[in-house]
Amino acid sequence: MRILIPSDVFPPDGRGGAAWSSFTLASGLHRRGHTVQVLVPCRQPCRSPLLAHLENIPIQRVPYYAPAIPFVQNYFRHERFWPRLAQAMIATANRQGGVDLIHAQHTQAAAAAILARERLKVPVVVTVRDHWPWDYFATGLHGNRIPHPGGSWAALVTDLPARLGALRGVLALPAIPYLYEHLRRRARLLASADAVIAPSRYIACRLANLVAPERIHVIPNMVDIAAGDAIVATPPRTTWEGDLILFAGKLEVNKGAGLLLDLITALAEHQHTLPPFTLLIAGDGALRPAIATALTRHHLPGRVLDWVDHDELLRLTAHCSLFLFPSNWGEPLSRALIEAAALGAPIIAMPTGGTPDIIDHGQTGILAPTVPAMVNWIVRLLNDPATRQHLGANARRVARSRFAADCLLPRYEALYTMVCQSKQL
């Protein structure tokens, strides 16, 4: 099958979970004999070549200009760019003698794929990996704490000051008509896709008000377990002392990383009950200075690393004694957690969003709904290596059956076949 995969992010430029999930899908389909072409939007100036290959997968980057002006930037990234990205898909498909299907990943790619479908006459599948269909900021957090139900006028009025600060939020209120219409257009385009993939039951439920139920398919993000095992066969470059407690993710309030500050404060009170350990925080973002300061102020053994490369992060994950995931936003389905499970890391996570699809409490990890509960489990498990080993072994076993690429790729292929056959009827 000839498959076009437009994706908002893709390695090496994209370093987050969405980028690696798109890559794992593309490389898996390529290995199974499909012809795969990846298109990636690239804000000028592009950091990577416009034409490239990654593990024999051809990548074409489509440049666009967006001024650094709030909301105006969004218009240039989306409404103004969608037709150009759609035209790039059409041109790419024509050069290749046609495509059988477009599988779009994320916001820019999804809307442009729907626009291209009319000319190409092929089905479009869209994967929704965060809250973009109903939330302008794509995280689903309202006031940085509570997930709100959707982009209503009332939600936007209260959300802008909560996110931008009182003054900037009030100054941004005149942009609400654009924000509201932008969200409505996103939703209309998504609803017309031939199939929509939700990575978790949580995202599927959130999509139910926007997309016809028969078009929603729950297929989780996948990991290449063999490739991960090969990477972690090499020891990590990073050093630490004692048990390794690891956090990996963006250090941003809108990703829930603000809870790390509370966790560091609470954990410091229990240091005397713990064996030697090091808390490593792998990530970057606006909260980085505050988190580093908190570690120093509370004399907690740990440090904030730069955003380490993906391979090094996998090595650290494979060697950690505990993998922490204090996240209070509606997690769609965290790739970091899936990779941690596949590598047999003992996990303590908050039960937000799709996380319960990954962790069965007490069997493949621990679900702790609050910071005090998480700290209590840290203390308990650092003093109980046998239970840590049991949780990690179970997590790896379940991940092999639930998230391995070899298990999930046939489900993608079956969906592709179904929508292609439906298109021909």
Secondary structure as GFF3:
##gff-version 3
##sequence-region A 1 425
A	DSSP	beta_strand	2	6	.	.	.	ID=ss1
A	DSSP	alpha_helix	17	31	.	.	.	ID=ss2
A	DSSP	beta_strand	35	43	.	.	.	ID=ss3
A	DSSP	beta_strand	51	54	.	.	.	ID=ss4
A	DSSP	beta_strand	57	64	.	.	.	ID=ss5
A	DSSP	alpha_helix	72	77	.	.	.	ID=ss6
A	DSSP	alpha_helix	82	95	.	.	.	ID=ss7
A	DSSP	beta_strand	101	105	.	.	.	ID=ss8
A	DSSP	alpha_helix	107	120	.	.	.	ID=ss9
A	DSSP	beta_strand	124	127	.	.	.	ID=ss10
A	DSSP	beta_strand	141	142	.	.	.	ID=ss11
A	DSSP	beta_strand	146	147	.	.	.	ID=ss12
A	DSSP	alpha_helix	153	164	.	.	.	ID=ss13
A	DSSP	alpha_helix	166	171	.	.	.	ID=ss14
A	DSSP	three_ten_helix	173	175	.	.	.	ID=ss15
A	DSSP	alpha_helix	176	191	.	.	.	ID=ss16
A	DSSP	beta_strand	195	198	.	.	.	ID=ss17
A	DSSP	alpha_helix	201	207	.	.	.	ID=ss18
A	DSSP	three_ten_helix	213	215	.	.	.	ID=ss19
A	DSSP	beta_strand	216	218	.	.	.	ID=ss20
A	DSSP	alpha_helix	225	232	.	.	.	ID=ss21
A	DSSP	beta_strand	243	248	.	.	.	ID=ss22
A	DSSP	three_ten_helix	253	255	.	.	.	ID=ss23
A	DSSP	alpha_helix	259	268	.	.	.	ID=ss24
A	DSSP	three_ten_helix	271	273	.	.	.	ID=ss25
A	DSSP	beta_strand	277	282	.	.	.	ID=ss26
A	DSSP	alpha_helix	288	297	.	.	.	ID=ss27
A	DSSP	beta_strand	302	305	.	.	.	ID=ss28
A	DSSP	alpha_helix	310	319	.	.	.	ID=ss29
A	DSSP	beta_strand	322	325	.	.	.	ID=ss30
A	DSSP	alpha_helix	335	342	.	.	.	ID=ss31
A	DSSP	beta_strand	347	349	.	.	.	ID=ss32
A	DSSP	three_ten_helix	355	357	.	.	.	ID=ss33
A	DSSP	beta_strand	366	367	.	.	.	ID=ss34
A	DSSP	alpha_helix	371	382	.	.	.	ID=ss35
A	DSSP	alpha_helix	385	402	.	.	.	ID=ss36
A	DSSP	alpha_helix	405	424	.	.	.	ID=ss37
###
